[in-house]
Structure formats: C-alpha cells, structure tokens
Amino acid sequence: MVSAGAPGVRTVLGDIRPADLGVCDAHDHLFLRSPRLPGQELNDASAARAELAAFRAAGGAAVVQWTPYGMGRRAADLPLLSRAAGVHVVCATGLHQAAHYAPESLDGLRGRLAEVFVAELTEGIGTSGVRAGLVKVAGGFHHLDAHARWTMAAAAEAHHATGAPIAVHLELGTGALDVLDLLCGELGVPGDRVILGHLNRSPDLAVHRQAAASGCWLAFDGPSRANHATDWRMPEAVRALAEAGFGDRLLLGGDTVVAGARSVDGGPGMPYLLRRVRPRLAAELGAEHVDRILTGNPARAFAVDWR
C-alpha cells in the first residue's frame, strides 16, 4: 500500500504504489450493461472471475474498468474478484453518452454531477466502500454535444478537487482535438491527466501526433468489434507515435463490452491483449518498449497525488 503523501493508484482494494501495478490492461470491462446492448450484458460474476483468471494466466496483473455510473459496474463485487484472481482492479466513476441512460436518470443528476463524481472518488460508490480511481466520460462522433460538455465540465471539476485522471471514450476514435480544447483549454485540466480512448478506430496519424503533443495519454484498445478495418493499422500508428517521441504516452487495452467478446465465452477477451497484441507490437517496437507501454505507462497514467 501507499505511504502517506505519496502518489497512489486507487484500486478497489485500496491505494497501491504505482510500481506495484504491473502489466496492465488500461481499458476494459468486467461488468457493463446498456439499453444500446440488449441481451449482451456483462453481468455474470462467475464469468468475470474466470476472465480475470485467464488474464492473470496470460501474464496480466491489473485491469482498469472504464464502466461509469449507472451502467452496471457492480462495484461491491469487484474486491472479491480482485482478491480471488490476484489481479489489481481500478474502477471508474463518470458518465457515458446520454443514449446509455433513461432520461429520468440523467435528470436526477442535474446540478450535482461533479459532487457525485467526487464522492465516488473519495468516499466510495454507494454503500460498497469501493472508491473509483478515475473519471470516465464520452464524446460524440466528430463533435461534443451539450451532454458531453456537461459531463466533461463535471469531470474537470472532480479532477481539480481530487487529482483523478479523466478517461474519454472517443466515438469511433474521433473528436480528440475537440476534447482536448475543452478539457485542457477551457477547463484547465493538465494534459497528462487526460486519457483518450479508441484512437485505433480512427488511425489519423496527424491527429494522433497533435493530441500527444498536449501531454495526454493515447489509448489503443480493441480489437475492432464493428468492422472498422483498422486493426491492421494499429501497429503502424503506435510505431509512428513512438518514432515521433511519444512512446511514453501510449496505453493498451482490450475493451471487452459484450458477453460474447469474453475469452471464456469464445471471444478474444482480456487475454488477447497479451496473447496477440503484445507480440504483434513487439515485432514493430521491440519487446522492451512494449513492456514499458504495458507497465510503466499505466503506472504513471493512473497514479494520483490524491487530494
């Protein structure tokens, strides 16, 4: 655990030293439900435990679950699963796109969204006692609507109150520069406290370099689920960023969001990150560099001087 005053990664079992995080899947889901994914919910604790065990067997040590408020996080179950599998788990607060919620749920958060985020980061999620270690929000396809701006403003307020990082779902990988203009420009969040997700889904190397220059983290998470035809471009994009001097800003994740995508249900799941993605990237960058992306980078991305 972390000594008083030292930076820590806030896991579901408490704060740990960043150096103890280990090989990390920096964006994934053990539990998730949404009206946009009917019948495909991640809501099986036994399957979640088996998936974590499979990830551990593949060499994994930590998973960051980006499932935000109101989408079936099952925070109270996460400590037991973490202990059973021997895998660190980091849980999120935050809010996704409006389409993932009933309107009345969103109405109940008006005027108090930042307060909810801060409470979940510092006190705990509901009565679970589990504290979140990051705030997750979302943009839209090449734009930020009023909902996105509302949630990002609350996320920025929560960051300023706690130091927590902000992880952003980029719809099909787009809108990165708009997000940075808002969070880092208008709202004053330091670049190194922002994590942009799904950049593999829009392999625009010029945008990637512009985003990286802000100091933010760039997450490449997959594999593709919607025939983006971008999986084969991901190693090229990662290599280009590394060659441009941004290898220390990269994160990798699996982003398992439906039951059929879990490895224990016949999909690639969490182990795919280490079983297939790691050797593929090692062929481009070298194994040592990829190991730093899987260990040293997430240790810094999710470490916080908690306030």
Sequence and secondary structure as in RCSB ss.txt:
>XXXX:A:sequence
MVSAGAPGVRTVLGDIRPADLGVCDAHDHLFLRSPRLPGQELNDASAARAELAAFRAAGGAAVVQWTPYGMGRRA
ADLPLLSRAAGVHVVCATGLHQAAHYAPESLDGLRGRLAEVFVAELTEGIGTSGVRAGLVKVAGGFHHLDAHARW
TMAAAAEAHHATGAPIAVHLELGTGALDVLDLLCGELGVPGDRVILGHLNRSPDLAVHRQAAASGCWLAFDGPSR
ANHATDWRMPEAVRALAEAGFGDRLLLGGDTVVAGARSVDGGPGMPYLLRRVRPRLAAELGAEHVDRILTGNPAR
AFAVDWR
>XXXX:A:secstr
   TTS BEEETTEEE GGG  SEEEEE SSB  TTSTT  B  HHHHHHHHHHHHHTT  EEEE   TTS   G
GGHHHHHHHHT EEE EEE   GGGS HHHHHTTTTTHHHHHHHHHHT STTS    SEEEEE  SSS  HHHHH
HHHHHHHHHHHH   EEEE GGG  HHHHHIIIIIIS   GGGEEEE GGGS  HHHHHHHHTTT EEEEE   S
S  S GGGHHHHHHHHIIIIIGGGEEEE    SGGGSGGGTS TTHHIIIIIHHHHHHHH HHHHHHHHTHHHHH
HS B   
